[in-house]
Each structure stands twice: as C-alpha cells, then as structure tokens.
Amino acid sequence: MPKPQRRERIPKNNLEKLKAGYKRAETLRVAVRVDAFGDWVGRYLMEAERPSDWNQAKLLYENYLKRAKDYGRNRTDRVLSKMELATEARFAILMRDTGFAKKRRSADWFCPVRLRQRV
C-alpha cells in the first residue's frame, strides 16, 4: 500500500507576506478611489453661489460614475480606477470630508455645489 503523501507546508513567512500584500492592495485601492474623486471634484464641480443652484446628491453621484472613466493616463489606468469607484455611501462620506455635506431640502438631498457647464 502506498504511503500517503504529506501535505506541503506553506512557510509562515509567506502567509505573512500575503496578508501584508492584501493590506497594501487595500490601501492602494482607497488611495486610487480618493484620487479619482478629487480629480472629479476639481474638473466638474464648483461651489454654488445660492442655495437655488445646489445640485441633488443623486445627480452628482450619477455624474461621478459617468465621469470616472476619465481618470487615468491610459485605458488600463482608467479600467483600474473604474473598478475602484466609491459606493453611494462612500461618495457621501467623500463629499462631506471635502466640505460639501448633503442637506435635506424639500423632498430630496442636495449638496452646496453645482456641476460646471461644459463648453
């Protein structure tokens, strides 16, 4: 009868390296998400002068998703950044941290910014 094969042991230091790699990748994903968001704010938003100029938070999020394809130097960069888009909840946190917290007005949520007019 053949002798059962021993399972090959994975050295502990390799598992530690893998865990560190996952942690580093998550840190980089967050950094890309924040960078892409900052790029979107700089290119497409401006502060609203009057409350009547405020945009709906949902409209801003939809524009963010649509414009995310513009972040990156080449197609590969843009595909990667698009994979790391902020969820709607994370988007609200990023907006708040940027100083554009949404506020309840009438029947919806609005932010004190407006989209730039494209010329």
FIKOLZA-1660 file (N, C-alpha, C; in steps of 0.1 Angstrom, whole numbers, plus 5000, padded with zeros to 4 digits):
% residues 119
   i   px   py   pz ch aa at
   1 5008 4988 5000  A  M  N
   1 5000 5000 5000  A  M CA
   1 5009 5012 5000  A  M  C
   2 5006 5022 4991  A  P  N
   2 5014 5034 4990  A  P CA
   2 5013 5043 5003  A  P  C
   3 5024 5049 5006  A  K  N
   3 5024 5057 5018  A  K CA
   3 5017 5071 5014  A  K  C
   4 5008 5076 5023  A  P  N
   4 5001 5088 5020  A  P CA
   4 5011 5100 5019  A  P  C
   5 5008 5109 5009  A  Q  N
   5 5017 5120 5008  A  Q CA
   5 5015 5130 5018  A  Q  C
   6 5026 5136 5023  A  R  N
   6 5025 5147 5033  A  R CA
   6 5021 5160 5025  A  R  C
   7 5012 5167 5032  A  R  N
   7 5008 5180 5026  A  R CA
   7 5020 5189 5027  A  R  C
   8 5023 5196 5017  A  E  N
   8 5034 5206 5017  A  E CA
   8 5030 5217 5026  A  E  C
   9 5039 5220 5035  A  R  N
   9 5037 5232 5044  A  R CA
   9 5040 5245 5037  A  R  C
  10 5032 5254 5039  A  I  N
  10 5035 5268 5034  A  I CA
  10 5042 5275 5045  A  I  C
  11 5054 5280 5042  A  P  N
  11 5061 5287 5053  A  P CA
  11 5053 5298 5058  A  P  C
  12 5054 5300 5071  A  K  N
  12 5046 5310 5078  A  K CA
  12 5049 5324 5072  A  K  C
  13 5062 5326 5069  A  N  N
  13 5065 5340 5064  A  N CA
  13 5059 5343 5051  A  N  C
  14 5056 5333 5043  A  N  N
  14 5049 5335 5030  A  N CA
  14 5034 5340 5033  A  N  C
  15 5028 5334 5043  A  L  N
  15 5014 5338 5046  A  L CA
  15 5014 5352 5051  A  L  C
  16 5024 5355 5059  A  E  N
  16 5025 5369 5064  A  E CA
  16 5027 5379 5053  A  E  C
  17 5035 5375 5043  A  K  N
  17 5038 5383 5032  A  K CA
  17 5025 5385 5024  A  K  C
  18 5017 5374 5022  A  L  N
  18 5004 5375 5015  A  L CA
  18 4995 5385 5022  A  L  C
  19 4994 5383 5035  A  K  N
  19 4985 5392 5043  A  K CA
  19 4989 5407 5042  A  K  C
  20 5002 5409 5042  A  A  N
  20 5007 5423 5040  A  A CA
  20 5004 5428 5026  A  A  C
  21 5005 5419 5016  A  G  N
  21 5002 5423 5003  A  G CA
  21 4987 5427 5001  A  G  C
  22 4978 5419 5007  A  Y  N
  22 4964 5423 5007  A  Y CA
  22 4961 5436 5014  A  Y  C
  23 4968 5438 5025  A  K  N
  23 4966 5451 5032  A  K CA
  23 4971 5462 5024  A  K  C
  24 4983 5461 5017  A  R  N
  24 4988 5471 5009  A  R CA
  24 4979 5474 4997  A  R  C
  25 4974 5463 4991  A  A  N
  25 4965 5465 4979  A  A CA
  25 4952 5473 4984  A  A  C
  26 4947 5470 4995  A  E  N
  26 4935 5477 5000  A  E CA
  26 4939 5492 5002  A  E  C
  27 4950 5495 5008  A  T  N
  27 4955 5508 5009  A  T CA
  27 4956 5516 4996  A  T  C
  28 4961 5509 4986  A  L  N
  28 4962 5515 4973  A  L CA
  28 4949 5517 4966  A  L  C
  29 4939 5507 4968  A  R  N
  29 4926 5509 4963  A  R CA
  29 4919 5521 4968  A  R  C
  30 4920 5523 4981  A  V  N
  30 4915 5535 4988  A  V CA
  30 4921 5548 4982  A  V  C
  31 4934 5548 4980  A  A  N
  31 4942 5559 4975  A  A CA
  31 4937 5563 4961  A  A  C
  32 4935 5552 4953  A  V  N
  32 4930 5555 4939  A  V CA
  32 4916 5561 4939  A  V  C
  33 4908 5555 4948  A  R  N
  33 4894 5560 4949  A  R CA
  33 4894 5575 4953  A  R  C
  34 4902 5578 4963  A  V  N
  34 4903 5592 4967  A  V CA
  34 4908 5601 4957  A  V  C
  35 4919 5597 4950  A  D  N
  35 4925 5605 4939  A  D CA
  35 4915 5607 4928  A  D  C
  36 4908 5597 4924  A  A  N
  36 4898 5598 4913  A  A CA
  36 4887 5607 4917  A  A  C
  37 4882 5606 4929  A  F  N
  37 4872 5615 4934  A  F CA
  37 4877 5630 4934  A  F  C
  38 4889 5632 4939  A  G  N
  38 4895 5646 4939  A  G CA
  38 4896 5651 4925  A  G  C
  39 4900 5643 4915  A  D  N
  39 4900 5647 4901  A  D CA
  39 4887 5651 4896  A  D  C
  40 4876 5643 4900  A  W  N
  40 4863 5647 4896  A  W CA
  40 4858 5660 4902  A  W  C
  41 4861 5662 4915  A  V  N
  41 4857 5674 4921  A  V CA
  41 4864 5686 4914  A  V  C
  42 4877 5685 4911  A  G  N
  42 4884 5696 4905  A  G CA
  42 4880 5699 4891  A  G  C
  43 4876 5689 4884  A  R  N
  43 4872 5691 4870  A  R CA
  43 4858 5694 4867  A  R  C
  44 4849 5689 4876  A  Y  N
  44 4835 5690 4873  A  Y CA
  44 4826 5698 4883  A  Y  C
  45 4831 5702 4894  A  L  N
  45 4823 5708 4904  A  L CA
  45 4828 5722 4907  A  L  C
  46 4818 5731 4911  A  M  N
  46 4822 5744 4916  A  M CA
  46 4812 5747 4927  A  M  C
  47 4816 5755 4936  A  E  N
  47 4807 5759 4947  A  E CA
  47 4795 5767 4942  A  E  C
  48 4783 5764 4947  A  A  N
  48 4771 5771 4944  A  A CA
  48 4771 5784 4951  A  A  C
  49 4767 5794 4944  A  E  N
  49 4766 5808 4950  A  E CA
  49 4754 5809 4958  A  E  C
  50 4743 5803 4953  A  R  N
  50 4730 5805 4960  A  R CA
  50 4724 5791 4963  A  R  C
  51 4716 5789 4973  A  P  N
  51 4710 5776 4975  A  P CA
  51 4702 5771 4963  A  P  C
  52 4696 5780 4956  A  S  N
  52 4689 5776 4944  A  S CA
  52 4697 5769 4933  A  S  C
  53 4711 5771 4934  A  D  N
  53 4720 5765 4925  A  D CA
  53 4725 5751 4929  A  D  C
  54 4721 5747 4941  A  W  N
  54 4726 5734 4946  A  W CA
  54 4721 5723 4937  A  W  C
  55 4729 5712 4936  A  N  N
  55 4725 5700 4928  A  N CA
  55 4721 5689 4938  A  N  C
  56 4712 5681 4933  A  Q  N
  56 4708 5669 4940  A  Q CA
  56 4720 5660 4942  A  Q  C
  57 4721 5654 4954  A  A  N
  57 4732 5644 4957  A  A CA
  57 4732 5633 4947  A  A  C
  58 4720 5628 4944  A  K  N
  58 4719 5616 4934  A  K CA
  58 4724 5620 4920  A  K  C
  59 4721 5632 4916  A  L  N
  59 4726 5637 4903  A  L CA
  59 4741 5638 4903  A  L  C
  60 4747 5642 4914  A  L  N
  60 4761 5643 4915  A  L CA
  60 4768 5630 4915  A  L  C
  61 4762 5620 4922  A  Y  N
  61 4768 5607 4922  A  Y CA
  61 4767 5600 4908  A  Y  C
  62 4756 5602 4901  A  E  N
  62 4755 5597 4887  A  E CA
  62 4765 5603 4878  A  E  C
  63 4768 5616 4880  A  N  N
  63 4778 5623 4872  A  N CA
  63 4792 5617 4875  A  N  C
  64 4794 5615 4888  A  Y  N
  64 4807 5610 4892  A  Y CA
  64 4809 5596 4886  A  Y  C
  65 4799 5587 4886  A  L  N
  65 4800 5574 4880  A  L CA
  65 4803 5576 4865  A  L  C
  66 4796 5585 4858  A  K  N
  66 4798 5587 4844  A  K CA
  66 4811 5592 4840  A  K  C
  67 4817 5601 4848  A  R  N
  67 4829 5607 4845  A  R CA
  67 4842 5600 4851  A  R  C
  68 4839 5589 4858  A  A  N
  68 4850 5582 4864  A  A CA
  68 4859 5576 4853  A  A  C
  69 4854 5573 4841  A  K  N
  69 4861 5568 4830  A  K CA
  69 4872 5577 4825  A  K  C
  70 4872 5590 4829  A  D  N
  70 4881 5600 4825  A  D CA
  70 4894 5600 4834  A  D  C
  71 4894 5593 4845  A  Y  N
  71 4905 5594 4854  A  Y CA
  71 4916 5583 4850  A  Y  C
  72 4928 5587 4847  A  G  N
  72 4938 5578 4844  A  G CA
  72 4946 5583 4831  A  G  C
  73 4958 5579 4830  A  R  N
  73 4966 5583 4819  A  R CA
  73 4963 5575 4806  A  R  C
  74 4959 5562 4808  A  N  N
  74 4957 5554 4796  A  N CA
  74 4945 5545 4799  A  N  C
  75 4942 5536 4789  A  R  N
  75 4930 5528 4790  A  R CA
  75 4931 5518 4802  A  R  C
  76 4943 5513 4804  A  T  N
  76 4945 5503 4816  A  T CA
  76 4943 5511 4829  A  T  C
  77 4948 5523 4830  A  D  N
  77 4946 5531 4843  A  D CA
  77 4931 5533 4845  A  D  C
  78 4925 5537 4834  A  R  N
  78 4910 5541 4835  A  R CA
  78 4902 5528 4839  A  R  C
  79 4905 5517 4834  A  V  N
  79 4898 5504 4838  A  V CA
  79 4900 5502 4853  A  V  C
  80 4913 5503 4857  A  L  N
  80 4916 5501 4871  A  L CA
  80 4908 5511 4880  A  L  C
  81 4909 5523 4877  A  S  N
  81 4902 5533 4885  A  S CA
  81 4887 5531 4885  A  S  C
  82 4881 5527 4874  A  K  N
  82 4867 5525 4873  A  K CA
  82 4863 5513 4883  A  K  C
  83 4872 5503 4884  A  M  N
  83 4869 5492 4893  A  M CA
  83 4869 5496 4908  A  M  C
  84 4875 5508 4911  A  E  N
  84 4876 5512 4925  A  E CA
  84 4866 5524 4928  A  E  C
  85 4856 5525 4920  A  L  N
  85 4846 5536 4923  A  L CA
  85 4840 5536 4937  A  L  C
  86 4837 5547 4942  A  A  N
  86 4831 5548 4955  A  A CA
  86 4816 5544 4954  A  A  C
  87 4812 5536 4964  A  T  N
  87 4798 5533 4965  A  T CA
  87 4790 5546 4968  A  T  C
  88 4777 5546 4968  A  E  N
  88 4770 5558 4971  A  E CA
  88 4772 5563 4985  A  E  C
  89 4773 5553 4994  A  A  N
  89 4775 5557 5008  A  A CA
  89 4790 5563 5010  A  A  C
  90 4800 5557 5003  A  R  N
  90 4813 5562 5004  A  R CA
  90 4814 5576 4997  A  R  C
  91 4807 5578 4986  A  F  N
  91 4806 5590 4979  A  F CA
  91 4801 5601 4989  A  F  C
  92 4791 5598 4996  A  A  N
  92 4785 5608 5006  A  A CA
  92 4796 5612 5016  A  A  C
  93 4803 5602 5021  A  I  N
  93 4814 5605 5030  A  I CA
  93 4825 5613 5024  A  I  C
  94 4829 5610 5012  A  L  N
  94 4839 5618 5005  A  L CA
  94 4835 5633 5003  A  L  C
  95 4822 5634 4999  A  M  N
  95 4816 5648 4997  A  M CA
  95 4817 5655 5011  A  M  C
  96 4813 5649 5021  A  R  N
  96 4813 5655 5034  A  R CA
  96 4827 5659 5038  A  R  C
  97 4836 5650 5036  A  D  N
  97 4850 5653 5040  A  D CA
  97 4856 5664 5032  A  D  C
  98 4851 5666 5020  A  T  N
  98 4855 5677 5011  A  T CA
  98 4849 5690 5015  A  T  C
  99 4839 5690 5024  A  G  N
  99 4832 5702 5028  A  G CA
  99 4819 5704 5021  A  G  C
 100 4814 5694 5014  A  F  N
 100 4802 5696 5006  A  F CA
 100 4791 5686 5012  A  F  C
 101 4789 5686 5025  A  A  N
 101 4779 5677 5031  A  A CA
 101 4765 5679 5025  A  A  C
 102 4758 5668 5023  A  K  N
 102 4745 5670 5017  A  K CA
 102 4735 5674 5028  A  K  C
 103 4725 5681 5024  A  K  N
 103 4715 5687 5033  A  K CA
 103 4701 5684 5027  A  K  C
 104 4692 5681 5036  A  R  N
 104 4678 5678 5032  A  R CA
 104 4671 5691 5029  A  R  C
 105 4665 5691 5017  A  R  N
 105 4658 5703 5012  A  R CA
 105 4645 5697 5005  A  R  C
 106 4634 5702 5008  A  S  N
 106 4621 5697 5003  A  S CA
 106 4621 5682 5003  A  S  C
 107 4620 5676 4992  A  A  N
 107 4618 5661 4991  A  A CA
 107 4631 5654 4988  A  A  C
 108 4642 5660 4988  A  D  N
 108 4654 5653 4984  A  D CA
 108 4667 5658 4991  A  D  C
 109 4678 5652 4989  A  W  N
 109 4691 5656 4995  A  W CA
 109 4698 5664 4984  A  W  C
 110 4704 5676 4988  A  F  N
 110 4712 5684 4979  A  F CA
 110 4725 5687 4985  A  F  C
 111 4735 5691 4976  A  C  N
 111 4748 5695 4981  A  C CA
 111 4751 5709 4976  A  C  C
 112 4758 5717 4984  A  P  N
 112 4761 5731 4981  A  P CA
 112 4771 5733 4969  A  P  C
 113 4770 5725 4959  A  V  N
 113 4778 5726 4947  A  V CA
 113 4770 5725 4934  A  V  C
 114 4776 5729 4923  A  R  N
 114 4769 5727 4911  A  R CA
 114 4779 5721 4901  A  R  C
 115 4774 5715 4891  A  L  N
 115 4783 5709 4880  A  L CA
 115 4787 5721 4871  A  L  C
 116 4799 5720 4867  A  R  N
 116 4804 5730 4858  A  R CA
 116 4798 5729 4844  A  R  C
 117 4795 5740 4838  A  Q  N
 117 4790 5739 4824  A  Q CA
 117 4801 5736 4815  A  Q  C
 118 4799 5725 4807  A  R  N
 118 4809 5721 4797  A  R CA
 118 4808 5730 4785  A  R  C
 119 4819 5736 4781  A  V  N
 119 4819 5745 4769  A  V CA
 119 4825 5738 4757  A  V  C
% end
